[in-house]
Amino acid sequence: MDSPQSSSEFVTVAKFLDPAEAQMAAGALESEGIECFLQGENANTIVPMVFRTKLVVNGSDEAAAREILDAAEAMEPATEGDDEA
């Protein structure tokens, strides 16, 4: 019998208000060989503040996907005002 978190299940590893950011995150995962898909991307385009685009991966890739996304987030440049107290 499969465990509750079976590797054949899909899990959401991130949610985005901006579809462009979701596409970049999906590209980062795909470049590392992790298959993923975006759920709700078109709804987000129609009514952006209501729907979030979900980045979904296979359960067996969840840990690796989160590690890649965390590393990518850490590399983002600071925006204006980030260093102001």
C-alpha positions as CSV (number, residue, x, y, z in Angstrom):
1,M,0.0,0.0,0.0
2,D,1.3,3.5,-0.9
3,S,2.2,5.9,1.9
4,P,0.1,9.1,2.2
5,Q,2.8,11.0,0.3
6,S,3.3,8.6,-2.6
7,S,5.9,9.6,-5.2
8,S,3.2,9.3,-7.9
9,E,1.2,12.2,-6.2
10,F,1.6,15.8,-7.3
11,V,2.4,18.5,-4.8
12,T,2.4,22.3,-4.9
13,V,5.9,23.7,-4.2
14,A,5.1,27.4,-4.8
15,K,2.3,29.9,-5.5
16,F,2.7,33.1,-7.5
17,L,0.6,36.2,-8.1
18,D,2.8,37.0,-11.2
19,P,2.5,34.4,-14.0
20,A,5.9,35.6,-15.3
21,E,7.6,34.7,-12.0
22,A,5.8,31.3,-12.1
23,Q,7.2,30.7,-15.6
24,M,10.8,31.6,-14.4
25,A,10.5,29.2,-11.4
26,A,9.2,26.4,-13.7
27,G,12.1,27.1,-16.0
28,A,14.6,26.8,-13.2
29,L,13.2,23.4,-12.2
30,E,13.0,22.1,-15.8
31,S,16.6,23.2,-16.3
32,E,17.6,20.9,-13.5
33,G,15.6,18.0,-15.0
34,I,12.5,18.3,-12.7
35,E,9.2,17.9,-14.5
36,C,6.7,20.4,-13.4
37,F,3.5,22.2,-14.5
38,L,1.7,25.4,-13.7
39,Q,-1.9,25.2,-12.5
40,G,-4.2,28.2,-12.8
41,E,-1.9,30.3,-14.9
42,N,-4.6,31.4,-17.3
43,A,-7.1,32.3,-14.5
44,N,-4.3,34.3,-12.9
45,T,-3.9,36.3,-16.1
46,I,-7.6,37.1,-16.2
47,V,-8.0,38.1,-12.5
48,P,-4.5,38.4,-11.1
49,M,-5.3,39.4,-7.5
50,V,-7.8,36.6,-7.0
51,F,-6.0,33.5,-8.4
52,R,-2.5,32.3,-7.7
53,T,-0.5,30.2,-10.2
54,K,0.6,27.0,-8.5
55,L,3.9,25.3,-9.4
56,V,3.3,21.6,-9.1
57,V,5.9,18.7,-9.2
58,N,5.8,15.0,-8.6
59,G,6.0,14.1,-4.9
60,S,9.3,12.3,-5.3
61,D,10.8,15.6,-6.6
62,E,9.4,17.9,-3.9
63,A,12.6,18.2,-1.8
64,A,14.9,18.9,-4.8
65,A,12.4,21.4,-6.2
66,R,12.1,23.3,-3.0
67,E,15.9,23.4,-2.7
68,I,16.3,24.8,-6.2
69,L,13.6,27.4,-5.6
70,D,15.1,28.4,-2.3
71,A,18.5,28.8,-3.9
72,A,17.0,30.8,-6.8
73,E,15.2,33.1,-4.3
74,A,18.4,33.7,-2.3
75,M,20.2,34.8,-5.5
76,E,17.6,37.5,-6.4
77,P,19.0,41.0,-6.3
78,A,17.8,43.3,-3.5
79,T,15.0,45.7,-4.6
80,E,15.0,49.4,-3.8
81,G,14.2,50.0,-0.1
82,D,15.4,46.6,1.1
83,D,18.4,48.1,2.8
84,E,16.5,51.1,4.3
85,A,15.7,50.9,8.0
